Amino acid sequence: MKYKIRIIKYSIALFMLYNIMGCEESISTEIDQDLVVVQGFIYADQQVTDISLSEVLPLGSEDTLAPPISNAEIFISKGSDKYLLIPNEASKGFYYYPGNDLLISSGDELSLEVNVNDQKIFSETIVPPKPTNLELDSDTLLVPEFVMGRPPDLEYYSITLTWDNFDNSYYYVVIGNIEDAAEPIEVGSSKFSSRFVSKPSISNEYRVSFRTVTHFGKHLMILYRVNQEYADLYESRDQDSRNLNEPLTNIKNGLGVFSAFASDSVYFNAVQE
């Protein structure tokens, strides 16, 4: 489902960009400004479309986005097979694999090779297993009528997703309304985005309350199992100003992250009580 893929990739990229840039803002001015920043995201059972390159944003720059790099040669390797990615002309700095013969599955060992501006950059990752035993305790989320002075019962107006997490992996949830013309849930005169992304956590459940959603109708709820590179970067996002470190990265001769994710999904409806 194209909508599902769009939610997944936007949400993960958003988290990773925030974490990477947050680390870069905290490091010393001795960082090599010629280093390339890699954001490489691989998704089980999906095509490779989310590999991006950019320059390091200089400290003190008034720019909010680093300049993209669109002249690189990028390969993804799986076993003995090597696949050449091509630039995405619609999104500067992004690269994708145009064929259908690169199949990504849990357990695959993948490597990334980047050749750009006489630099050779390398990284590796393993696609994690998918979440198992997803279960919603209800497929209907009730939304109360808003009455001044009467706070609603959050437990009653909520549903809970559970899954297995025997090895204390990180997971997070993405929720998106998938109606063609969704009716917004109004609080006063405010209307909000129809997408929600939780913070990664070591858990085996997530409660969705009526406050989580912003529109009535059918919702897609996607649970992601986070790979170790992502978990490490997330855990290191806050640095003590008394002990600044270079940003955590699994990119050799560069910065950023190359990581893989696996997901499963369920559906629920948000309805007026």
Kinemage of the C-alpha trace (Angstrom):
@kinemage 1
@onewidth
@group {chain A} dominant
@subgroup {mainchain}
@vectorlist {calphas} color= white
{ca met a 1} P 0.000 0.000 0.000
{ca lys a 2} L 1.564 3.272 -1.109
{ca tyr a 3} L 0.050 5.217 1.763
{ca lys a 4} L 1.573 2.821 4.263
{ca ile a 5} L 5.018 3.123 2.695
{ca arg a 6} L 4.819 6.913 2.677
{ca ile a 7} L 3.970 7.042 6.397
{ca ile a 8} L 6.768 4.638 7.281
{ca lys a 9} L 9.511 6.405 5.413
{ca tyr a 10} L 8.531 9.937 6.333
{ca ser a 11} L 8.321 9.069 10.017
{ca ile a 12} L 11.614 7.219 10.307
{ca ala a 13} L 13.472 9.859 8.303
{ca leu a 14} L 12.009 12.546 10.535
{ca phe a 15} L 13.287 10.872 13.696
{ca met a 16} L 16.707 10.142 12.260
{ca leu a 17} L 17.223 13.612 10.816
{ca tyr a 18} L 16.370 15.145 14.171
{ca asn a 19} L 18.777 12.880 16.039
{ca ile a 20} L 21.643 13.261 13.578
{ca met a 21} L 21.377 17.034 13.410
{ca gly a 22} L 20.955 17.219 17.175
{ca cys a 23} L 24.252 15.402 17.627
{ca glu a 24} L 26.028 17.567 15.076
{ca glu a 25} L 24.960 20.737 16.840
{ca ser a 26} L 26.612 19.512 20.046
{ca ile a 27} L 30.049 18.561 18.768
{ca ser a 28} L 33.178 20.647 18.669
{ca thr a 29} L 34.182 22.906 15.771
{ca glu a 30} L 37.028 20.506 14.883
{ca ile a 31} L 34.698 18.291 12.841
{ca asp a 32} L 35.786 17.775 9.236
{ca gln a 33} L 33.410 19.874 7.147
{ca asp a 34} L 34.202 17.695 4.097
{ca leu a 35} L 32.600 14.625 5.635
{ca val a 36} L 29.439 13.300 3.987
{ca val a 37} L 26.286 12.719 6.057
{ca val a 38} L 24.486 9.494 5.144
{ca gln a 39} L 20.884 8.717 6.008
{ca gly a 40} L 20.294 5.173 4.805
{ca phe a 41} L 17.049 3.415 5.667
{ca ile a 42} L 16.171 -0.100 4.528
{ca tyr a 43} L 12.707 -1.593 5.061
{ca ala a 44} L 11.818 -5.286 5.043
{ca asp a 45} L 9.582 -6.217 2.096
{ca gln a 46} L 9.959 -2.806 0.443
{ca gln a 47} L 12.027 -1.361 -2.357
{ca val a 48} L 15.156 0.632 -1.571
{ca thr a 49} L 14.241 4.300 -2.017
{ca asp a 50} L 15.385 6.039 1.153
{ca ile a 51} L 19.138 6.581 0.899
{ca ser a 52} L 20.200 10.218 1.078
{ca leu a 53} L 23.465 12.134 1.175
{ca ser a 54} L 24.216 15.659 2.314
{ca glu a 55} L 27.090 17.866 3.331
{ca val a 56} L 27.810 18.720 6.951
{ca leu a 57} L 25.935 21.844 7.987
{ca pro a 58} L 28.605 24.223 9.351
{ca leu a 59} L 28.226 25.334 12.947
{ca gly a 60} L 26.825 28.841 13.057
{ca ser a 61} L 25.138 28.492 9.676
{ca glu a 62} L 21.747 30.157 9.341
{ca asp a 63} L 20.583 27.347 7.054
{ca thr a 64} L 18.263 24.718 8.519
{ca leu a 65} L 18.884 22.030 5.885
{ca ala a 66} L 22.288 20.761 4.813
{ca pro a 67} L 23.112 20.953 1.076
{ca pro a 68} L 22.172 17.675 -0.672
{ca ile a 69} L 24.697 15.611 -2.652
{ca ser a 70} L 23.368 14.256 -5.936
{ca asn a 71} L 26.527 13.196 -7.796
{ca ala a 72} L 27.476 10.077 -5.831
{ca glu a 73} L 27.848 6.477 -6.935
{ca ile a 74} L 25.993 4.270 -4.446
{ca phe a 75} L 25.762 0.482 -4.221
{ca ile a 76} L 23.743 -1.817 -1.972
{ca ser a 77} L 25.185 -5.311 -1.633
{ca lys a 78} L 23.326 -8.416 -0.495
{ca gly a 79} L 25.431 -11.522 -0.395
{ca ser a 80} L 27.444 -11.658 -3.617
{ca asp a 81} L 24.980 -9.424 -5.496
{ca lys a 82} L 25.606 -5.707 -5.934
{ca tyr a 83} L 22.941 -3.169 -6.921
{ca leu a 84} L 23.573 0.327 -8.280
{ca leu a 85} L 21.280 3.064 -6.967
{ca ile a 86} L 20.388 6.090 -9.078
{ca pro a 87} L 19.592 9.696 -8.076
{ca asn a 88} L 15.982 10.656 -7.488
{ca glu a 89} L 15.480 13.702 -9.685
{ca ala a 90} L 12.368 14.699 -7.737
{ca ser a 91} L 14.166 14.708 -4.356
{ca lys a 92} L 17.679 16.111 -4.429
{ca gly a 93} L 20.178 14.080 -2.451
{ca phe a 94} L 18.018 10.919 -2.444
{ca tyr a 95} L 18.869 7.693 -4.273
{ca tyr a 96} L 16.849 4.582 -5.083
{ca tyr a 97} L 17.105 1.221 -6.792
{ca pro a 98} L 14.884 1.157 -9.909
{ca gly a 99} L 14.618 -2.613 -10.349
{ca asn a 100} L 12.395 -5.235 -8.728
{ca asp a 101} L 15.071 -7.867 -8.189
{ca leu a 102} L 16.427 -6.498 -4.900
{ca leu a 103} L 14.218 -8.222 -2.329
{ca ile a 104} L 14.673 -7.211 1.305
{ca ser a 105} L 13.845 -9.726 4.033
{ca ser a 106} L 14.420 -10.044 7.760
{ca gly a 107} L 17.852 -11.501 8.459
{ca asp a 108} L 19.444 -10.100 5.293
{ca glu a 109} L 22.990 -8.783 5.755
{ca leu a 110} L 23.385 -5.634 3.682
{ca ser a 111} L 26.262 -3.307 2.952
{ca leu a 112} L 26.320 0.246 1.632
{ca glu a 113} L 29.125 1.625 -0.519
{ca val a 114} L 29.306 5.308 -1.467
{ca asn a 115} L 31.845 6.866 -3.828
{ca val a 116} L 31.737 10.656 -3.977
{ca asn a 117} L 34.300 13.457 -4.322
{ca asp a 118} L 37.230 11.012 -4.086
{ca gln a 119} L 35.805 9.635 -0.844
{ca lys a 120} L 34.911 5.983 -0.228
{ca ile a 121} L 32.249 5.491 2.422
{ca phe a 122} L 31.097 2.141 3.774
{ca ser a 123} L 28.557 0.712 6.229
{ca glu a 124} L 26.724 -2.501 7.087
{ca thr a 125} L 23.431 -3.472 8.688
{ca ile a 126} L 21.210 -6.500 9.290
{ca val a 127} L 17.451 -6.412 8.697
{ca pro a 128} L 15.747 -7.179 12.031
{ca pro a 129} L 12.901 -9.653 12.534
{ca lys a 130} L 9.357 -8.388 12.190
{ca pro a 131} L 7.268 -7.739 15.304
{ca thr a 132} L 5.349 -10.804 16.395
{ca asn a 133} L 1.934 -11.456 17.921
{ca leu a 134} L 0.453 -7.998 17.384
{ca glu a 135} L -2.948 -7.757 19.007
{ca leu a 136} L -5.371 -4.887 19.552
{ca asp a 137} L -7.805 -5.298 22.424
{ca ser a 138} L -10.435 -3.538 20.270
{ca asp a 139} L -10.671 -2.350 16.669
{ca thr a 140} L -12.876 0.602 17.672
{ca leu a 141} L -11.586 3.708 19.436
{ca leu a 142} L -14.407 5.730 20.979
{ca val a 143} L -14.128 9.513 20.907
{ca pro a 144} L -16.184 11.239 23.631
{ca glu a 145} L -18.258 14.332 23.233
{ca phe a 146} L -16.342 17.208 24.760
{ca val a 147} L -18.176 18.641 27.735
{ca met a 148} L -16.705 21.526 29.718
{ca gly a 149} L -15.869 20.593 33.296
{ca arg a 150} L -16.161 16.831 32.751
{ca pro a 151} L -12.801 15.189 31.987
{ca pro a 152} L -13.257 11.943 30.035
{ca asp a 153} L -12.085 8.575 31.309
{ca leu a 154} L -8.841 8.004 29.385
{ca glu a 155} L -8.876 4.249 30.049
{ca tyr a 156} L -12.384 3.857 28.660
{ca tyr a 157} L -11.661 5.985 25.600
{ca ser a 158} L -8.541 4.080 24.559
{ca ile a 159} L -7.354 0.848 22.974
{ca thr a 160} L -4.107 -1.046 23.564
{ca leu a 161} L -1.729 -2.733 21.119
{ca thr a 162} L 0.441 -5.531 22.513
{ca trp a 163} L 3.272 -7.598 20.997
{ca asp a 164} L 6.157 -9.879 21.980
{ca asn a 165} L 9.394 -8.278 23.160
{ca phe a 166} L 11.409 -10.993 24.853
{ca asp a 167} L 14.801 -9.460 23.950
{ca asn a 168} L 14.073 -5.859 25.054
{ca ser a 169} L 14.255 -4.406 21.554
{ca tyr a 170} L 13.194 -0.859 20.729
{ca tyr a 171} L 9.835 -0.360 19.050
{ca tyr a 172} L 7.762 2.606 18.043
{ca val a 173} L 4.326 3.216 16.588
{ca val a 174} L 3.113 5.268 13.640
{ca ile a 175} L -0.595 6.020 13.287
{ca gly a 176} L -2.168 7.584 10.211
{ca asn a 177} L -5.736 8.197 9.098
{ca ile a 178} L -6.305 6.516 5.722
{ca glu a 179} L -9.707 7.947 4.818
{ca asp a 180} L -9.864 9.815 1.495
{ca ala a 181} L -11.690 12.724 3.133
{ca ala a 182} L -11.352 12.294 6.884
{ca glu a 183} L -13.520 14.343 9.208
{ca pro a 184} L -11.318 16.137 11.772
{ca ile a 185} L -11.953 15.868 15.481
{ca glu a 186} L -12.272 19.444 16.600
{ca val a 187} L -11.111 20.705 19.967
{ca gly a 188} L -12.357 24.252 20.143
{ca ser a 189} L -11.384 25.710 16.772
{ca ser a 190} L -8.171 23.724 16.317
{ca lys a 191} L -7.475 21.081 13.679
{ca phe a 192} L -4.365 18.954 13.652
{ca ser a 193} L -2.317 16.662 11.423
{ca ser a 194} L -3.704 13.157 10.798
{ca arg a 195} L -0.302 11.512 11.492
{ca phe a 196} L 1.135 10.505 14.867
{ca val a 197} L 4.585 9.067 15.677
{ca ser a 198} L 5.506 7.743 19.111
{ca lys a 199} L 8.946 7.846 20.665
{ca pro a 200} L 10.997 4.631 20.451
{ca ser a 201} L 10.856 2.636 23.672
{ca ile a 202} L 11.644 -0.780 25.106
{ca ser a 203} L 8.099 -1.982 25.597
{ca asn a 204} L 5.593 -4.612 24.557
{ca glu a 205} L 2.470 -2.451 24.505
{ca tyr a 206} L 1.177 0.923 23.419
{ca arg a 207} L -2.062 2.600 24.463
{ca val a 208} L -3.879 4.749 21.927
{ca ser a 209} L -6.255 7.212 23.540
{ca phe a 210} L -8.770 9.457 21.831
{ca arg a 211} L -6.243 12.263 22.327
{ca thr a 212} L -3.780 10.454 20.020
{ca val a 213} L -5.944 10.727 16.908
{ca thr a 214} L -7.121 13.904 15.213
{ca his a 215} L -9.609 12.562 12.657
{ca phe a 216} L -12.521 10.144 12.639
{ca gly a 217} L -12.520 7.011 10.489
{ca lys a 218} L -10.155 4.178 9.602
{ca his a 219} L -6.572 4.322 10.834
{ca leu a 220} L -3.469 2.336 9.967
{ca met a 221} L -1.309 1.565 13.002
{ca ile a 222} L 2.211 0.391 12.182
{ca leu a 223} L 4.587 -1.096 14.733
{ca tyr a 224} L 8.298 -0.902 13.941
{ca arg a 225} L 11.082 -2.992 15.306
{ca val a 226} L 14.109 -0.739 15.453
{ca asn a 227} L 17.547 -1.948 14.484
{ca gln a 228} L 20.490 -1.507 16.847
{ca glu a 229} L 22.064 1.406 14.957
{ca tyr a 230} L 18.883 3.408 15.350
{ca ala a 231} L 18.535 2.474 19.032
{ca asp a 232} L 22.140 3.507 19.737
{ca leu a 233} L 21.673 6.835 17.994
{ca tyr a 234} L 18.405 7.471 19.808
{ca glu a 235} L 19.935 6.694 23.200
{ca ser a 236} L 22.873 9.042 22.533
{ca arg a 237} L 20.785 11.979 21.263
{ca asp a 238} L 21.295 13.991 24.480
{ca gln a 239} L 24.863 15.019 25.238
{ca asp a 240} L 26.237 16.668 28.341
{ca ser a 241} L 27.727 20.054 27.374
{ca arg a 242} L 30.610 19.342 29.793
{ca asn a 243} L 31.641 16.273 27.805
{ca leu a 244} L 30.930 16.770 24.106
{ca asn a 245} L 31.482 13.788 21.824
{ca glu a 246} L 31.481 13.304 18.108
{ca pro a 247} L 28.102 12.104 16.809
{ca leu a 248} L 27.501 8.373 17.080
{ca thr a 249} L 27.623 6.834 13.608
{ca asn a 250} L 28.041 3.469 11.916
{ca ile a 251} L 29.305 5.122 8.715
{ca lys a 252} L 33.001 4.549 7.963
{ca asn a 253} L 34.652 7.723 6.604
{ca gly a 254} L 31.419 9.678 7.065
{ca leu a 255} L 28.632 10.605 9.455
{ca gly a 256} L 25.038 9.496 9.876
{ca val a 257} L 23.479 6.065 9.952
{ca phe a 258} L 22.720 3.086 7.738
{ca ser a 259} L 20.028 0.976 9.349
{ca ala a 260} L 17.175 -1.408 8.661
{ca phe a 261} L 13.650 -1.779 10.025
{ca ala a 262} L 10.844 -4.305 9.994
{ca ser a 263} L 7.171 -3.699 10.686
{ca asp a 264} L 3.722 -5.151 10.989
{ca ser a 265} L 0.387 -3.343 11.111
{ca val a 266} L -3.190 -3.384 12.340
{ca tyr a 267} L -6.260 -1.237 11.683
{ca phe a 268} L -8.805 0.481 13.890
{ca asn a 269} L -11.683 2.933 13.522
{ca ala a 270} L -12.096 6.155 15.498
{ca val a 271} L -15.805 6.834 15.970
{ca gln a 272} L -17.904 9.327 17.874
{ca glu a 273} L -19.436 7.832 20.997
